[in-house]
């Protein structure tokens, strides 16, 4: 069972990475104008096994020309070697330039290069979520995602399946958003400093206010007032973060229910093109939910960083 679960997580991670690649390509339509990307593609192409075979072929061709073919023409060995070397360099250079050019135009090569670039940034490790409740929500989302993906894969090829694949991409985006939000909430819940400050800061404010009421020295009073203001600002931030975590927990619960609803509705989709309107509504609902999850994640990060 652990191996099956691990395979499912890896399958989801691959789908998330593919989504990230597609989004990156849509946002960067002029990839080849970027010198860094061109260099990445060329470097990737140069170290391809196919290129190694190409180079080996021309090395072998040089040997055949120099040792077996040109000597039959009665040329001196040194002259035959020079001619073989020049012919191999020219032919090999042209072939290498053509090979690299083809890779520059190859969409698959672009996707693989982008994937290698984005892979360190894409995270999906549900097993590392320590909070059992949050981990359970991610597991449930992963289960629904796999059911939806399996259902779409079984659909007959055609226009409708293409639309269904778009729905799967939206659900994959949703799954990533669920994990990101759950991971953030888990990280904040594990943060002992925040937990401590939520308990100690209100008490500190009360103590400083009590001292302020008894203090007569104007300079000390001014300092106490500044300290109280700082503590109150810290408390507002902590309470805002706590509120965001509560909202995130409720939003995750709502999202899991919506995923179940999406799966049920997907089973009702027929095999005719007129089902497109229902699919469009499903995709819109999924996008809205994913946007809400991402907004919550960003809000929590913003509050945490302030």
C-alpha positions in Angstrom: 0.0 0.0 0.0 2.7 2.6 0.8 4.2 1.9 -2.7 0.8 2.5 -4.3 0.4 5.7 -2.3 3.9 6.8 -3.3 3.2 6.1 -7.0 0.0 8.2 -6.8 1.9 11.1 -5.2 4.5 10.9 -8.0 1.8 10.8 -10.6 0.2 13.9 -9.2 3.6 15.6 -9.0 4.2 14.9 -12.6 0.8 16.3 -13.5 1.5 19.4 -11.4 4.8 19.9 -13.1 3.3 19.6 -16.5 0.7 22.2 -15.6 3.5 24.5 -14.4 5.3 24.0 -17.7 2.2 24.9 -19.7 1.6 28.0 -17.6 5.2 29.1 -18.0 5.0 28.7 -21.8 1.8 30.7 -22.0 3.4 33.5 -19.9 6.6 33.5 -21.9 5.7 33.3 -25.6 9.1 34.6 -26.7 11.2 32.0 -25.0 13.9 31.8 -27.7 14.6 35.5 -27.4 15.9 34.8 -23.9 19.6 34.1 -24.1 19.5 32.1 -20.9 16.7 29.8 -22.2 18.5 29.4 -25.5 21.7 28.3 -23.7 19.7 25.9 -21.6 18.1 24.3 -24.7 21.5 24.1 -26.5 23.2 22.6 -23.4 20.4 20.1 -23.0 20.5 19.2 -26.7 24.3 18.9 -26.7 24.3 16.3 -23.8 21.5 14.3 -25.3 22.3 10.6 -26.0 21.3 11.3 -29.7 24.0 13.9 -30.0 26.6 11.6 -28.4 25.6 9.0 -31.1 25.9 11.7 -33.8 29.4 12.7 -32.6 30.5 9.0 -32.4 29.3 8.4 -35.9 31.4 11.2 -37.3 34.4 10.1 -35.3 34.0 6.6 -36.8 33.5 8.1 -40.3 36.8 10.0 -39.9 38.5 6.7 -39.0 37.0 4.9 -42.0 38.0 7.7 -44.4 41.5 8.0 -43.1 42.3 4.3 -42.8 40.3 2.5 -45.4 38.9 4.7 -48.1 41.4 7.5 -48.9 44.5 5.2 -49.0 42.9 3.5 -52.0 43.2 6.8 -53.9 47.0 6.6 -53.6 47.2 9.7 -51.5 50.0 10.1 -48.9 48.9 9.1 -45.4 49.3 12.6 -44.0 47.3 14.2 -46.9 44.6 11.6 -46.6 44.4 12.2 -42.8 44.0 16.0 -43.4 41.4 15.5 -46.0 39.5 13.0 -43.9 39.7 15.4 -40.9 38.5 18.4 -42.9 35.6 16.4 -44.5 34.6 15.1 -41.1 34.7 18.5 -39.4 32.7 20.1 -42.2 30.1 17.4 -42.4 30.0 16.9 -38.7 29.7 20.6 -38.0 26.8 21.0 -40.5 25.1 18.0 -38.9 25.7 19.3 -35.4 24.3 22.8 -36.2 21.3 21.2 -37.8 20.8 19.0 -34.8 21.0 21.9 -32.4 18.7 24.0 -34.6 16.1 21.3 -34.6 16.2 21.2 -30.8 15.8 24.9 -30.6 12.5 24.5 -32.6 11.4 21.3 -30.8 8.5 22.0 -28.4 9.2 18.8 -26.5 12.7 20.0 -25.9 11.4 23.3 -24.7 9.0 21.6 -22.3 11.7 19.3 -20.9 14.1 22.2 -20.4 11.4 24.2 -18.7 10.5 21.2 -16.5 14.1 20.8 -15.4 14.1 24.5 -14.5 10.8 24.5 -12.6 11.1 21.1 -10.9 13.0 22.4 -7.8 10.2 24.9 -7.3 7.3 22.4 -7.6 6.6 20.8 -4.2 4.0 18.1 -3.5 4.9 16.1 -0.4 1.7 15.3 1.5 3.5 12.8 3.8 5.5 15.7 5.3 2.4 17.5 6.6 2.5 16.8 10.4 -1.1 17.9 11.3 -3.2 14.7 10.8 -6.4 16.7 10.0 -4.6 18.8 7.3 -2.9 15.7 6.0 -6.3 13.9 5.7 -7.7 16.8 3.7 -4.8 16.7 1.2 -5.2 12.9 1.0 -8.9 13.3 0.2 -8.1 15.9 -2.4 -5.5 13.5 -3.9 -8.0 10.7 -4.0 -10.6 12.8 -5.8 -8.0 14.0 -8.2 -7.0 10.5 -9.1 -10.6 9.5 -9.6 -11.2 12.5 -11.9 -8.1 11.8 -13.8 -8.9 8.1 -14.3 -12.4 9.0 -15.5 -11.1 11.4 -18.1 -8.5 9.0 -19.3 -11.2 6.4 -20.0 -13.3 8.9 -22.1 -13.3 8.2 -25.8 -11.0 10.3 -28.0 -12.5 13.4 -29.6 -13.5 17.0 -28.9 -15.2 16.2 -25.6 -12.2 14.3 -24.3 -10.0 17.4 -25.1 -12.4 19.5 -23.0 -12.3 16.9 -20.2 -8.5 17.0 -20.3 -8.8 20.8 -19.7 -10.9 20.0 -16.7 -8.3 17.6 -15.4 -5.6 20.4 -15.7 -7.9 22.7 -13.7 -8.3 20.1 -11.0 -4.6 19.5 -10.9 -4.1 23.2 -10.4 -6.7 22.9 -7.6 -4.8 20.0 -6.0 -1.6 22.0 -5.9 -3.5 24.9 -4.3 -4.9 22.6 -1.7 -1.5 21.2 -0.8 0.1 24.7 -0.8 -2.5 26.1 1.6 -2.4 23.0 3.9 1.4 23.1 4.0 1.3 26.8 5.1 -1.3 26.2 7.8 0.7 23.2 9.0 3.9 25.2 9.0 2.3 28.0 11.0 0.7 25.6 13.5 4.1 24.0 14.1 5.7 27.4 14.7 6.2 27.5 18.5 7.1 31.2 18.4 3.8 32.2 17.0 2.0 29.9 19.5 4.0 31.5 22.4 3.4 35.0 21.2 -0.3 34.5 21.0 -0.3 33.7 24.7 2.3 36.2 26.0 1.7 39.3 23.9 -1.9 40.1 25.4 -0.5 39.7 28.9 2.5 41.9 28.1 0.1 44.6 26.8 -1.9 44.5 30.0 1.2 44.7 32.1 2.6 47.7 30.2 -0.8 49.5 30.5 -0.7 48.9 34.2 2.8 50.4 34.4 1.7 53.4 32.3 -1.2 54.1 34.7 1.3 54.4 37.6 4.2 56.2 35.8 4.7 59.9 36.3 7.9 60.4 34.3 7.0 61.9 30.9 9.9 60.3 29.1 9.2 56.9 30.6 5.5 57.3 29.8 6.4 58.1 26.1 8.5 55.0 25.9 5.8 52.9 27.4 3.2 54.2 25.0 5.5 53.4 22.0 6.1 49.9 23.4 2.3 49.3 23.9 1.7 50.5 20.3 4.3 48.1 19.0 2.9 45.2 21.0 -0.7 46.1 19.9 0.5 46.1 16.2 2.1 42.7 16.8 -1.0 41.3 18.4 -3.2 42.5 15.4 -0.8 40.7 13.1 -0.9 37.5 15.1 -4.7 37.6 15.3 -4.9 38.3 11.6 -2.7 35.3 11.0 -4.8 33.2 13.3 -8.0 34.3 11.5 -6.4 33.4 8.2 -5.5 29.9 9.4 -9.1 29.4 10.5 -10.4 30.6 7.2 -7.9 28.3 5.4 -9.1 25.3 7.4 -12.8 26.0 6.5 -11.9 26.7 2.9 -10.0 23.4 2.6 -13.0 21.6 4.0 -15.3 23.4 1.5 -12.9 22.6 -1.3 -12.8 18.8 -0.5 -16.6 18.8 -0.7 -16.5 20.7 -4.0 -14.0 18.2 -5.4 -16.4 15.4 -4.5 -19.2 17.3 -6.2 -17.1 17.9 -9.3 -16.3 14.2 -9.5 -20.0 13.3 -9.3 -20.9 15.8 -11.9 -18.1 14.6 -14.2 -19.7 11.1 -14.1 -22.9 12.6 -15.4 -21.2 14.3 -18.4 -22.4 12.5 -21.6 -20.4 11.8 -24.7 -21.9 14.6 -26.9 -20.5 17.9 -27.8 -23.5 19.7 -26.3 -22.1 18.8 -22.9 -19.5 21.5 -23.4 -21.5 24.1 -21.5 -21.6 21.9 -18.4 -17.9 21.4 -18.6 -17.3 25.1 -18.9 -19.3 25.6 -15.7 -17.2 23.0 -14.0 -14.0 24.6 -15.1 -15.1 28.0 -13.9 -16.1 26.6 -10.5 -12.7 24.8 -10.2 -10.8 28.0 -11.2 -12.7 30.1 -8.7 -12.0 27.7 -5.9 -8.3 27.4 -6.8 -8.1 31.2 -6.9 -9.6 31.5 -3.4 -7.1 28.9 -2.1 -4.2 30.8 -3.6 -5.5 34.2 -2.3 -5.6 32.7 1.2 -2.1 31.3 0.8 -0.8 34.7 -0.3 -2.7 36.5 2.5 -1.1 34.2 5.1 2.4 34.8 3.6 1.8 38.5 3.6 0.7 38.7 7.2 3.5 36.4 8.3 6.2 38.5 6.6 4.9 41.8 8.0 
